[in-house]
């Protein structure tokens, strides 16, 4: 199948409701949508701490910016009514594994109940709308396999974050089966898919307890990088990779809406890197310090809260049905990520320019690394 290409013209003037736009992935996606000329109504929490990518990109001037919590059903209904979206990209979440141990109820409330509030808010729409609900690669019952998980593998989750996202997948599938259709208690206007992405990295992630931002803060301050689980493997991918998948999936969802058969894209899709990018944390850090010299320290603690050791996704379905495939290999992904932080460390006002340069290079590739 030929490579699926996002059509910028398709997005120009398109009404989009984006949740979680103040987060790392949401900020990148808000920038991308703005560059394509979409009319974006965005809702998220107040950005935590400084620096923060949302502020570095000055996104409040690019988007119709709202601060609200997706656990507030009344607020979600009002914002959806105001936005009248043709596309919904739901990224809002509590995304941190270690924080989920500290706040399990808040994590479940945001990731499950909040997702249902978003769907409920859309029930009164009277026009076709494509809805992409973003979950995570951690929704699978992790067997520590050497091979990747497919969309029909069993869901599960040891830690509160992973389990809440798996529960969200089940809740979304149930909502779609129950309330999408022609019956009196249903809506015929919504086409809903879920998207499961791997471990995303890239410039502008300043979150706590994530290996890349922790490493970049250490390098910037001349300290050794503390690594909790150097031998754990993850499907590392640049943040633009899954975001491109979400956009492509939204296009296909809306284009197929109203066909005589059921929408083939109203389902779950994995968006992960190629097999060669499934690397250990040790390899990630060793690759990073090739571009920003420094050292690292093994902080392995057998008493630490559980985190998955092996994790990988199969992306055959996204390739065959959407024409999507990852564009950047492991080396390119790490190099672009580290270069972003190093440039912004030396010149803080360069953040937006660095993001736009990465976006241009991704959208308009001259060669495939």
Secondary structure as UniProt FT lines:
FT   HELIX           8..11
FT   TURN            12..13
FT   STRAND          15..19
FT   TURN            21..22
FT   HELIX           24..35
FT   TURN            36..37
FT   STRAND          39..44
FT   HELIX           53..56
FT   TURN            57..58
FT   HELIX           59..61
FT   STRAND          64..67
FT   TURN            70..71
FT   HELIX           73..83
FT   STRAND          87..90
FT   HELIX           97..102
FT   HELIX           104..108
FT   HELIX           109..113
FT   HELIX           114..121
FT   TURN            122..124
FT   STRAND          129..134
FT   HELIX           137..139
FT   TURN            151..152
FT   HELIX           160..179
FT   TURN            184..185
FT   STRAND          190..197
FT   STRAND          199..201
FT   TURN            203..204
FT   TURN            208..209
FT   HELIX           211..220
FT   TURN            221..222
FT   STRAND          225..227
FT   TURN            230..231
FT   STRAND          233..238
FT   HELIX           239..255
FT   TURN            256..258
FT   TURN            264..265
FT   STRAND          268..271
FT   HELIX           275..277
FT   STRAND          278..280
FT   HELIX           281..288
FT   TURN            289..291
FT   STRAND          296..298
FT   TURN            302..303
FT   HELIX           316..322
FT   HELIX           330..346
FT   HELIX           348..350
FT   HELIX           351..363
//
